[in-house]
Amino acid sequence: MTHLLTRLYADEKTANAVQDRLLLAGFPRHTMRVFTLRDGEDRDGAMRRISAVRVPERAASVYAENVAAGNVLLTVTADYKPLGARKIGLKILAASDAMPTNLEEQDFKLAWVKDHAPSIMKDHPRLMTGEPHYGAPRASFSAQFGFGTLSTKERRNKVGKGGPVLPFGTLKTGRNANSAMSGGRHMSRMFWPMSLLSKGERRPSVIKGGGTPFSRLFGLRTISD
């Protein structure tokens, strides 16, 4: 079951502060709405927007009257995220400076509907450019730490003060070896009394003496040309 939690506030700053506390508690940003009166909008226009998030008609009418008068409405959908969303949301809203209303209920049960995400990562549409967490200052790391985090000094290389890593040369400047083995030795000279590679002419058959005995035995060719 989905719950829609609603509260009325005196100004947008107060409503946004409550929204920030909900965000830090794990509520996805898309589950919250802050309603203020738009330029050129009347009460009916505000009510249409409030009703669009499934606020019941009577409550939407009361909230629209207040929004038209300059107050601010905050709505929160408490579903499956975070775990225990309704209980967490009610606790945060209870500690906020919400305005009193003549409504019997400000928390409503709604039928669950399939939620179509506006992006793959609903809370972070731009993963690499988003803030590290909600409420973080939008400034460079240098500005946040109070000192420069990038050096402008030119260096000859990326190691220490520009010197070598090891106290000896790691690249050989001599001629290339003709063998991968130390000293240029060959495997056959180490443990075999004869050459491992034949330099003679290749035979047409792997069978000693040559010929094709299987073809003769069966009376047909067993190897395809």
Phi, psi and chi 1 to 4 in degrees:
 res  aa     phi    psi   chi1   chi2   chi3   chi4
   1 MET       -  137.0  179.4   66.8   69.9      -
   2 THR   -97.2  139.2  -61.6      -      -      -
   3 HIS  -115.7  136.6  -67.3  -92.7      -      -
   4 LEU  -108.7  113.8 -177.5   65.5      -      -
   5 LEU   -99.0  132.0  -45.7 -179.1      -      -
   6 THR  -131.4  142.1   63.6      -      -      -
   7 ARG  -147.3  149.4  -67.9  -65.5 -174.5  -85.6
   8 LEU  -108.0  137.1 -162.0   63.3      -      -
   9 TYR  -128.9  158.5  -64.0   95.1      -      -
  10 ALA   -73.4  -29.2      -      -      -      -
  11 ASP  -151.1  167.2   52.8   63.4      -      -
  12 GLU   -68.8  -34.6 -170.4  172.9    1.8      -
  13 LYS   -60.0  -43.6 -179.2  179.4  179.2 -179.2
  14 THR   -65.5  -43.5  -55.1      -      -      -
  15 ALA   -63.5  -40.9      -      -      -      -
  16 ASN   -66.6  -34.4  -73.7  -23.6      -      -
  17 ALA   -65.2  -38.7      -      -      -      -
  18 VAL   -67.2  -41.6  178.0      -      -      -
  19 GLN   -60.3  -40.9 -175.9 -176.3   43.7      -
  20 ASP   -62.3  -38.5  -72.1  -18.5      -      -
  21 ARG   -66.2  -35.9  -71.5 -163.2  -70.1  -87.3
  22 LEU   -67.9  -38.7  -69.2  165.1      -      -
  23 LEU   -62.4  -44.4  -72.7  168.4      -      -
  24 LEU   -66.5  -25.3  -70.4  173.4      -      -
  25 ALA   -80.0   -7.5      -      -      -      -
  26 GLY   111.3    2.6      -      -      -      -
  27 PHE   -73.3  130.5  -78.1   82.6      -      -
  28 PRO   -63.4  144.9  -21.2   33.2      -      -
  29 ARG   -60.3  -35.9 -176.9  177.8  -68.9  -85.7
  30 HIS   -70.7  -10.3   76.8  -78.7      -      -
  31 THR   -87.0   -0.7   61.9      -      -      -
  32 MET  -120.3  147.2  -72.1  172.5  -81.9      -
  33 ARG  -136.7  138.2  -62.3  -73.8 -171.0  -83.6
  34 VAL  -115.2  119.3  173.4      -      -      -
  35 PHE  -105.8  119.2  -67.0   91.6      -      -
  36 THR  -123.8  163.1   59.7      -      -      -
  37 LEU   -75.7  124.4 -168.0   66.3      -      -
  38 ARG   -80.7  160.8  -66.1  175.7  176.2  173.7
  39 ASP   -60.6  129.3  -68.1  -20.7      -      -
  40 GLY    76.1    5.6      -      -      -      -
  41 GLU   -93.8  144.5 -172.7  178.7   46.3      -
  42 ASP  -108.8 -173.1   57.5   10.1      -      -
  43 ARG   -59.3  -42.5  173.9 -161.0  171.3  -79.8
  44 ASP   -63.8  -38.6  -66.9  -22.6      -      -
  45 GLY   -64.4  -41.8      -      -      -      -
  46 ALA   -63.6  -39.6      -      -      -      -
  47 MET   -66.0  -36.7 -176.5  167.2  176.7      -
  48 ARG   -63.0  -41.8  -77.7 -167.4  -66.6  -89.2
  49 ARG   -67.9  -40.5  -71.1 -167.4  -65.5  119.7
  50 ILE   -67.6  -39.9  -66.0  170.5      -      -
  51 SER   -66.3  -27.4  -62.2      -      -      -
  52 ALA   -64.9  -23.0      -      -      -      -
  53 VAL   -95.1   16.3  -64.1      -      -      -
  54 ARG    73.7   30.9  -61.5 -161.9  -70.1  167.5
  55 VAL   -73.7  130.3  175.5      -      -      -
  56 PRO   -54.8  154.7  -26.9   35.4      -      -
  57 GLU   -57.2  -49.2 -176.2  176.5   -3.4      -
  58 ARG   -62.7  -45.4 -178.3  174.4 -179.6  -83.3
  59 ALA   -64.7  -39.5      -      -      -      -
  60 ALA   -61.2  -38.0      -      -      -      -
  61 SER   -65.3  -44.6  177.8      -      -      -
  62 VAL   -64.5  -44.3  172.1      -      -      -
  63 TYR   -66.1  -38.5  -73.9  141.6      -      -
  64 ALA   -61.9  -40.1      -      -      -      -
  65 GLU   -61.2  -43.3  -69.9  -76.1   -4.7      -
  66 ASN   -69.8  -41.3  -78.4  -88.5      -      -
  67 VAL   -63.5  -40.3  169.1      -      -      -
  68 ALA   -63.7  -26.3      -      -      -      -
  69 ALA   -86.6   -2.0      -      -      -      -
  70 GLY   110.3   -2.5      -      -      -      -
  71 ASN   -81.9  176.0  -62.0  -39.6      -      -
  72 VAL  -129.2  134.5  178.4      -      -      -
  73 LEU  -106.2  135.1  172.7   66.2      -      -
  74 LEU  -116.6  127.1  171.5   65.5      -      -
  75 THR  -118.5  142.1   65.4      -      -      -
  76 VAL  -134.5  125.3 -174.3      -      -      -
  77 THR   -90.1  114.9  -57.9      -      -      -
  78 ALA  -100.3  106.1      -      -      -      -
  79 ASP  -119.5 -114.0 -155.5  -27.5      -      -
  80 TYR  -103.2   -6.5   57.6   89.6      -      -
  81 LYS  -133.4  125.4 -175.5  178.9  179.6 -178.2
  82 PRO   -74.9  174.1   30.7  -36.9      -      -
  83 LEU   -63.0  125.2 -172.8   63.6      -      -
  84 GLY    77.5   37.8      -      -      -      -
  85 ALA   -57.7  -44.9      -      -      -      -
  86 ARG   -62.6  -45.7 -179.5  175.4  179.6  -88.5
  87 LYS   -63.8  -42.8 -176.2  176.7 -179.7  180.0
  88 ILE   -65.8  -44.3  -65.1  171.1      -      -
  89 GLY   -62.6  -44.0      -      -      -      -
  90 LEU   -63.1  -36.9  -71.9  174.6      -      -
  91 LYS   -65.6  -42.8 -176.9  176.8  179.6 -180.0
  92 ILE   -68.0  -42.4  -67.5  173.7      -      -
  93 LEU   -67.3  -34.9  -64.8  177.5      -      -
  94 ALA   -66.0  -29.0      -      -      -      -
  95 ALA   -88.6    0.5      -      -      -      -
  96 SER   -93.4  168.5   66.3      -      -      -
  97 ASP   -89.8   61.5  -63.8  -34.9      -      -
  98 ALA   -75.6  147.7      -      -      -      -
  99 MET   -82.8  146.4  -64.0  177.7   61.7      -
 100 PRO   -73.2  150.8   26.5  -34.3      -      -
 101 THR  -134.3  169.6   67.7      -      -      -
 102 ASN   -93.2   20.2   59.9   -7.2      -      -
 103 LEU   -85.9  140.8  -66.6  170.7      -      -
 104 GLU   -71.1  -35.5  -64.4   80.0    9.0      -
 105 GLU  -131.7  142.8  -66.4  -71.0  -21.1      -
 106 GLN  -122.7    2.0  -69.4 -177.4  -85.0      -
 107 ASP  -121.5  126.0  -48.7  -36.8      -      -
 108 PHE  -125.1  140.6  -50.3  100.7      -      -
 109 LYS   -85.6  132.9  -69.7 -177.4  179.1 -179.2
 110 LEU  -125.4  149.2  -57.4  177.1      -      -
 111 ALA   -69.0  141.5      -      -      -      -
 112 TRP   -71.5  135.8 -176.8   83.4      -      -
 113 VAL  -125.9  152.2  -65.0      -      -      -
 114 LYS   -65.0  130.9 -170.5  173.6 -177.8  179.2
 115 ASP   -98.8  114.0 -171.6   10.7      -      -
 116 HIS   -90.2  118.8  -66.2  -80.4      -      -
 117 ALA   -74.1  138.4      -      -      -      -
 118 PRO   -73.9  -13.8   27.6  -34.2      -      -
 119 SER  -156.6  171.5   64.8      -      -      -
 120 ILE   -63.1  -44.7  -64.3  175.1      -      -
 121 MET  -106.8   98.6  -64.5 -167.8   69.4      -
 122 LYS   -61.2  -38.1 -162.2  178.0  -57.5 -178.7
 123 ASP   -84.1  -20.2  -62.4  -24.3      -      -
 124 HIS  -134.5   77.1  -56.9  -81.5      -      -
 125 PRO   -58.7  -30.2  -20.5   31.7      -      -
 126 ARG  -121.4   88.8  -65.3  174.6  -66.0  174.7
 127 LEU   -57.5  -44.6  175.5   62.9      -      -
 128 MET   -83.4  -10.5  -56.1  -55.3  -65.3      -
 129 THR  -116.1   -1.6   58.6      -      -      -
 130 GLY   -76.7  167.4      -      -      -      -
 131 GLU   -68.9  148.3  -63.0  177.4   14.4      -
 132 PRO   -61.3  -32.6   19.0  -29.9      -      -
 133 HIS  -160.2  160.3   57.8   80.3      -      -
 134 TYR   -65.0  139.2  -64.0  111.2      -      -
 135 GLY    89.7   -3.7      -      -      -      -
 136 ALA   -72.2  144.7      -      -      -      -
 137 PRO   -66.0  139.7   21.5  -31.2      -      -
 138 ARG   -89.6   81.9  -62.9 -174.8  179.8 -175.6
 139 ALA  -152.0  171.8      -      -      -      -
 140 SER   -70.6  162.8   63.0      -      -      -
 141 PHE   -62.3  -37.8  -79.5  104.2      -      -
 142 SER   -59.9  -41.9  -60.9      -      -      -
 143 ALA   -67.4  -34.0      -      -      -      -
 144 GLN   -73.6  -37.2  -66.4 -176.9   44.2      -
 145 PHE   -86.1  -20.6  -71.9  111.6      -      -
 146 GLY    90.1    6.3      -      -      -      -
 147 PHE  -151.4  161.6   53.5   83.8      -      -
 148 GLY   -68.2  135.2      -      -      -      -
 149 THR  -104.9   -1.5   52.6      -      -      -
 150 LEU  -121.8  133.9  -64.8  177.2      -      -
 151 SER   -87.7  136.6  173.7      -      -      -
 152 THR   -98.6   -1.0   56.3      -      -      -
 153 LYS   -75.3  132.1 -176.0  177.7  179.1 -179.5
 154 GLU   -81.2  133.7 -176.8  178.9   -4.1      -
 155 ARG  -121.0  153.4  -68.2 -177.3  177.3  179.6
 156 ARG   -75.9  -32.6  -73.0  174.7  -63.1  171.5
 157 ASN  -150.5  178.6   63.2   33.7      -      -
 158 LYS   -91.1    3.2  -63.2 -179.3  180.0  179.6
 159 VAL  -102.9  122.5 -180.0      -      -      -
 160 GLY    46.3 -123.5      -      -      -      -
 161 LYS   -97.3   17.4  -62.9 -178.6  179.9  179.6
 162 GLY    99.0    6.5      -      -      -      -
 163 GLY   -95.0  177.9      -      -      -      -
 164 PRO   -71.4  156.0   26.4  -34.9      -      -
 165 VAL   -77.2  -46.0  179.7      -      -      -
 166 LEU  -107.7  153.4  -60.4  175.1      -      -
 167 PRO   -78.0   11.4   28.4  -35.3      -      -
 168 PHE  -141.7  163.1   51.0   84.7      -      -
 169 GLY   -67.3  135.5      -      -      -      -
 170 THR  -104.3   -0.5   54.0      -      -      -
 171 LEU  -120.2  134.2  -64.4  177.5      -      -
 172 LYS   -86.1  130.7 -174.8  177.0 -179.2 -179.9
 173 THR  -102.5   -3.3   57.4      -      -      -
 174 GLY   -74.4 -174.8      -      -      -      -
 175 ARG   -70.8  157.9   66.3 -179.8 -179.0   84.3
 176 ASN   -70.7  139.1  -66.1  -28.2      -      -
 177 ALA   -76.7  148.7      -      -      -      -
 178 ASN   -90.2    4.7   60.0    2.2      -      -
 179 SER  -148.1  146.9  172.4      -      -      -
 180 ALA   -77.3  -12.5      -      -      -      -
 181 MET   -90.8  147.6  -63.3 -172.3   65.5      -
 182 SER   -55.7  130.3  176.6      -      -      -
 183 GLY    82.5   -2.9      -      -      -      -
 184 GLY    76.9   18.7      -      -      -      -
 185 ARG   -75.5  161.1  -65.7  172.3  -64.1  171.1
 186 HIS  -106.4  147.8  -64.7  -75.5      -      -
 187 MET   -55.7  -40.0 -171.9   76.8   68.5      -
 188 SER   -66.2  -26.0   56.8      -      -      -
 189 ARG   -79.3  -15.6  -62.0  176.5 -174.9  175.2
 190 MET   -83.8  -41.0  -65.4  177.5   61.3      -
 191 PHE  -138.9   -1.7   63.8   87.9      -      -
 192 TRP  -124.7  132.4 -161.9 -109.0      -      -
 193 PRO   -76.0    0.6   29.3  -35.7      -      -
 194 MET  -140.9  167.0   62.1 -173.3   71.3      -
 195 SER   -67.0  141.1  175.8      -      -      -
 196 LEU   -86.0  -14.8  -62.2  178.2      -      -
 197 LEU  -116.3  131.2  -62.2  176.4      -      -
 198 SER   -88.9  136.0  173.7      -      -      -
 199 LYS  -102.3    1.3  -63.0 -179.0 -179.8  179.4
 200 GLY   -76.6  175.9      -      -      -      -
 201 GLU   -70.6  138.4 -176.4  179.4   -4.6      -
 202 ARG   -69.8  139.7  -65.7 -174.2   61.9 -177.0
 203 ARG   -88.8  151.4  -64.4 -177.7  -60.4  177.5
 204 PRO   -75.2   -9.1   27.0  -35.2      -      -
 205 SER  -140.8  145.0  172.7      -      -      -
 206 VAL   -83.4   -5.6  -64.4      -      -      -
 207 ILE   -90.0  132.6  -61.8  173.1      -      -
 208 LYS   -55.5  129.7 -173.0  175.7 -178.9  179.2
 209 GLY    90.2   -8.7      -      -      -      -
 210 GLY    77.8 -167.5      -      -      -      -
 211 GLY    89.0  178.8      -      -      -      -
 212 THR  -132.3   79.2   52.4      -      -      -
 213 PRO   -63.2  -34.6   23.1  -34.5      -      -
 214 PHE   -67.9  -39.8  -77.0  100.5      -      -
 215 SER   -63.7  -40.0  -61.5      -      -      -
 216 ARG   -67.9  -38.6  -66.0 -163.3  -56.9  -90.7
 217 LEU   -63.4  -45.6  177.5   63.3      -      -
 218 PHE   -91.8   -9.8  -65.7  106.1      -      -
 219 GLY    74.2   23.9      -      -      -      -
 220 LEU  -151.8  164.4   47.7   86.5      -      -
 221 ARG   -81.1  127.9  -63.6  174.3   60.6 -175.8
 222 THR  -101.4   -4.9   54.9      -      -      -
 223 ILE  -122.8  129.2  -62.8  178.2      -      -
 224 SER   -88.3  138.4  173.0      -      -      -
 225 ASP   -83.8      -  -65.3  -28.9      -      -
